[in-house]
Amino acid sequence: MGMTDTELEQHDKLNSIVETLNNDKTGNIVLIGDIMLDCYIHGYANNLNSRAPVPVLRETHREEDVGAAAHVARGLQSMGYSGKIFGAVGDDKSGEKVIQYLEDENVETSGIAIIEGRITTVKTRMLASRESLVQGEQLLLRWDVEEDEPIPENALEAIYDRAIKNLSDAACVILSDYGQGVIYDSGADRITKHAKEQGIPIIADPKLTGLHRTHDVDWIIFQSRGFELMKRRIGEVDDSTAAKSLIDSYGWQHLVVLAGGNGVTIYSKNENTVHAQCTLPQLRQVIGLIDAAVVAIAVSISNGFSVSDTALLTNAACECILGAEATDSFSLSKSMLINRVGEIAWNLQVSKR
């Protein structure tokens, strides 16, 4: 049994994407957003505490990694793109680590403001399994350390001034909002205005409370849970109707919904809705899913991919995350993405023999 015309078209598109990615095209991408340090403490939770109904974690090892916008910047760098990151950290050891980790991977850090007396955001995840189990590590606790005071206005203005000066050769702009204050109203308005004047597409990963800062953005990314919340907020039950309403209300061009095992759907203002189905038999973890999708969309824009090709590449990037072993510090790389796209194409061909 051979492939249908639709399957054959998808197979050819996937192979064409692999060929394009192998051409080593590079470009500059302006990335503005919140920066943090992620810490992962792994171990075994075999017993409950004798004084409270909580598990006792016996640590076996720990990892540190850059998080939020810094994670996106590292992903762009690994794909061969010069991601110029603009954000802020504190003048503390955690901030030093973030900058050092980025520089170790050749990410340009001159756009990161070091703010005196500020605490760098650190998110620590404690993960454990029973020692007798080979798999099944679960999150026990997330512990956040973050600054209560807003970033000084003069520092924010300086960050956006530098970002705007770097727009001239940018393939796209990314706004990575993790609610830490770098993405703020007037700053988002300024960068959106300048990008639009220069015809530069904008990708935004917004907090639902910050959607008012995304007017006229080209690409918006939601996870399925966020999309469901927005549907209820606007009183719609149908996915397509809700997406059209949101697109019309905010002036977006494309709304990307990441649904994990249900794949990736892109709703567009002027094009047909496209869907790429997840092909993984098992999902292992989700941390870094949105960041991988942002990187994939930026690469798609840089290469001039169609919306349907963008959906395929974004789904493949998400599968790289969803299918990774639960190290929780996994970052998308070019070789992994190319391999995953190739595997999807191969599996599609083999399943129809």
Secondary structure, DSSP 8 states (H G I E B T S, - for coil): ----HHHHHHHHHHHHHHHHHTT----EEEEEE-EEEEEEEEEEEEEE-SSSS-EEEEEEEEEEEEEEHHHHHHHHHHTT-EEEEEEEEESSHHHHHHHHHHHHTT---TTEEEETT---EEEEEEEEE-TT-SS--EEEEEEEE--SS---HHHHHHHHHHHHHT-TTEEEEEEE--SSSSS-HHHHHHHHHHHHHTT--EEEE--GGGGGG-TT-SEEEEEHHHHHHHHHHHT--SHHHHHHHHHHHHT-SEEEEE-GGG-EEEEESSS--EEE----S-----TTHHHHHHHHHHHHHHHT--HHHHHHHHHHHHHHHHTS-TTS-----HHHHHHHHHHHHHHHHHHT-
